C-alpha cells in the first residue's frame, strides 16, 4: 500500500508540474505576461526609492517664467543670458532640451551664437529624429540646430521612445541623425559612453521630485545663488504644462521630457543601469530547482517538507534573491513567470492531491484504514474473470458492542492480517461490518474446501484486543465475478452451518427488486407514482398546528405500494437518494409558498440523508432553493437529518449544516436516541431541534425508564437551546405526559395521519376553528 501511495504521489507531482510548466512557458513566451511583469517591476521599484545625486540641475521653463516673459517663442537672447549666467555661476556643464533647428530673427540667433562661442565650455544642444506626414505618406525628418549655433556646440540626441504600453521605461545611448551617430543627452550629462541605438532601462526608483530645479526667470534675473549651480551639470528644458512636452512613466505618472532626460542621466551617473535576465532563463532555472528539490525529497527519508512547501520555499528564495539584486542595482530577475509557475504548481498539486485523497477515502474504511468494498469492486471491474471470496464473522455485532469503535478497528486490522496469510491473496478488503473479501484468480485455488479450511484454521487462535480475548468463527461465500453474490453465499453458509457456499440463488429476487426500482425511479418521479404526503405537528405552547413532516409514498406499477424502509436504503446505497430528496424538497417549497399565500405560518420538514451532507452539488442546490423562500413568521423549511446515519466526514457535514442553516433552513436531528453519536451531534453540529424517536415515545405510559430518558433529553435539549419534537404519539395519555414533561411539539396519529396538501390545509383550518371555539 505504501508503494502504491508513493507511486500515486509521484504521479500527482508530475501532473501538477507539467501542467504548471506548460502554462507558465506559454505565459512568458507569448508576451501575455509582460503586463504582469511590468506591474511587478513597478512594485519592486517602490521598495528601493532613492534620491537623485544632486549633481544634475534642471532649469525649468515653468508657468511663472512663461508668464513673466510674455511672448512665445522666446527671443533667443533670453537663452544667451541664461548661458552667460550659468557660466558666471560656475556650472560644470550646460545643456538644452529645446529645439533650435529653425531660424529666428538674425540678431537673436547671433546673440545666442555669441554666448555659446564666448563662454569657457561647449554647450550641449539637442538633435532628434521625428516622423513627418505629407499627404498620405510619411517621412523621417531630422532636427539639428541651425549652422550658427552648432559649430561650437556638442550635439546630443534627445529622442525618447515609449514602449508598447505608452510609457517611457527605456532610453537609448544615442541615435544617428543626419548620418552621424550622436550620443544621447543623458549620456553626455553623465559623461558615460554607450553603443548608439542600444537602450538601457531608466531607473524608475530615482525620485524625480528630488532632482534640483531652478526657475528660468530666476536665473536670467540673477536670483540664483552660486552654490545652487557651481560644479553642477545643468539642463534647460520645458516643464510648463502649456508647452506639452510630457510623457507617461512607469512609476511617477506623466513627467516633462526634461525630467525624463535628467532621470536617465542620473541612472548612468549612479551606475544604476541594469541588464535584464531573460524571462525564459529565470523560469527554467526555477523549474529546474524545484524539480531537483522534489527528486531529492522523494529519495530522502526526511519528508517533513511536502512538494508545495518545497515549491513555495524555492519561489521565495528567488524572490529574495531578486529583491537583493534590486537593491544592489545588479541584473534584473523577472518574477512574473516563476511566481505564476509556483502558484499553479501549488494550486494544482493541492487540487489534484485533494481529489486523489477524496478518492482514496472513498475506497478506504475510515476507522480502520483498510481498503473497502468500493476498492474491491473497482479492481473487479478491471478483472471481471476473478472469483470473489467473502468471509463472514459470526455474531460480529456482539463483538462490536463489546469493543466499541476504536478497538473494533484494531480487530478489523488483525482479521485482515490473518486472512492475508492465505496463499495467493494480494489484498483483503473490509466490505462491511464483519464482512471481509478478497479476489481469487481463475487460475488460482481450484479446491475451495482446502482454501476455506485453511482460512478457518487461521482463526483457531483467539484474538487479543487491548485485554479482551475473542475466538471468532467464519463462514465463507465463493462466487465468480460478484461481490454481492459472494456476500449472499456467505450468509447462506452461515444459515446452513456450512464452511462455505457458492449458493447465490436468493440474490436474484432481491437484485431484480433493486434494479427495477432504480430503473423506475425517474419515471415514478415524473408520473406521480412517487408522491409527498404531510403529517401535522402540534405545538404545545399554543395548541396550534405549527407544521408538518413530508413523507414519501411510492406506488409501483409492478410491486404496488412500497415502504420507505425498503426503497430508501436501496437509493442510498446506489447514490440515487439525491434525486428523490430534490423532488421532495421542491414539492415542500412549492406547498409552503401556498401556505404563505393563505396566511398560514407552517414549518415544513424534509428528511435529508446524512450522506447528502458530503455532496457539494446537493448542498448548493438546497441552499439556493431554501434561500429563495420568503419566510413568514415562524414558518419555513426544516431539514431533518437522521441521527443514526453514518457521517464519513464530520467536518464536511458540520460545514454543510452551517451553510444550510445560514440559507434559512431550520436544522433538526431525526430519530434522536437511536444512533451511536448522540452527544457528538449535540456538541459539534449547529442544530436547532431534536426529534425523539418513537421507540421511546410509545412506551411512555408503561415504561418508567422511557419517561426518565425522555424527560432528561428534553431538559438537556432545552439547556442547550434546542426545541424537542416527539414522534409516534398515538394516544391522548401519551400526549398529556409529553406536555407535562415540557416537550415542545408532538407528531403522530393522535395529532393527525399523513395526508395530502389539500387535506392538510383543511385540517389546519378545522383545527384552528375548533381550538378557537374551545
C-alpha angles and dihedrals in degrees: 000000000000090000090050091051090049092051091046091051091050090053091050091050092048096047093048092046095050096047093045091047094051093050093045093048090050089047092054102036096047094052091240089124097054092095092050091047091051091050091050091048091052090051091049091049090056088062092061105039108163133183124246118263094246090231093106119062127192119216099201128208091217134172093270092053091050090050096051096042092052102197134070135238087036118234106258093239087080090061089047089053090050092052093049093046092050091049090050091051091053103253111179094212134012120201136169131214091190128109113249095164095113130060124249128183111332093237093050093049090048091050091054092044090052092052091050092048098046104048119091098250139043117266119226112232126188131251126180145167121238139182115247126191123210117179107315095334133076134215137188113245126191122218118206129161117274115269095258091060104039102056094080098028138085112240117218132181116245098181116136124189122208116218128236089282092054094250130121108240103138131049130196124240085223146319137228114251127174088359093302127109108233129188118237123259090246092053092050093047090050092040090229127141126222142161112276116249092019117114135217127197115256108234102244091192092073101098110232092206090065093060106103114248133195126189114244092225091055090052097051091044091055096246097126117102119234093237090060092062111019112115092000131123108239128200121188117208146137122279099159112115090225092067092057100213094140136131138188117250131195100245110014102040121228114004134176115262093244090056090053089050090052093045090051090049090050089052090059095038092055093041090242097134103122134196120226123232110226112265092228090053093054092045092048092048091051094048091048090050093050092045090051091048091051092050092048091046092050091052094043124092090217107076101162090127114064125209093266092052091048092051093046091047093050091046090049090052090054091049092050090047091050092049091048091052088048091058091049093046089236124143114320116246113209110225106179094086096042093047091048090051093050093047092047094045094049092043095046093042092053094042094048090041092050091049090048091047091051090050090048090049090050088054095046135070101242097213099049102022090231121140108261138216092277089059090048091049090051092054090046091052090060094039105036092162090070121106120231125228120191125190116205117199110218117236091000091155091065091050091049091052092054097045104040124214101296097048091039088063088055090053091049089055092051092050091051092048092053094047090049088064090072113106116263098012113136100179137002118213131204102226097176141326105319093358122108128173144184138181125249121201117238085238092048131081111004096180111066091179091060093041095053095038087058090047092052091047089059088064098051090095113073124246120242111206115177093321096321116111121207134178110204130203121206137200122192139215122202120189134152115251101343128096091186091050092050090048091053090046091053089053089050090052090050092048094049096040094245129145090229141354137192093193107126097153093116088059093073097066092049092043091051091051092049096045093047092051092049093049092046095048100089093045092046091053092052102039100046098255085122112053140168125239128182131227112200125234124215121217110216095204095069105003091245128139097250100180148318141245121239112235123187124228125192121194103186120202090224106031101028118217110008123198118238087231087066104041102034096062089048092052091046093050092050096044093246098115089094092069094050093046093050089051092051093044092052091049092048092051093047092051092044089057088054088054091051091050089052091051096249123140100214128159112215117205123208123190114235122196109233090230089066090066087075093050106094093191092055094044090052091047092050093047092052093045095048093040090059092057117103104221123215119210110300091349125107143100123312121198112210111203116196106244094205094054116105120254110206093187113028093180092056091043092053091050091049092049092049092050093047091049090049089054089061104270122137110226121219132178108226126209090015114194099030100083137079099243106052099138091037089060093048093049102042109028125075096227127155102198141038121207112205114223114247091236088076096039098053093057096050095105097050106024119069091189091058089051091052092048093048093046093049091047092052091048092048092047093050091048088055093046097254127137118227127224121191116206128194095045101163105163143035097249092056089050091052092049091052091050090053091048090056099250114167104212138014132203130183145088091299086066099035142311123248109285143168121273092256090051091048092052091052090044092054091049092049092045093050091048092049092046092048091050091050 
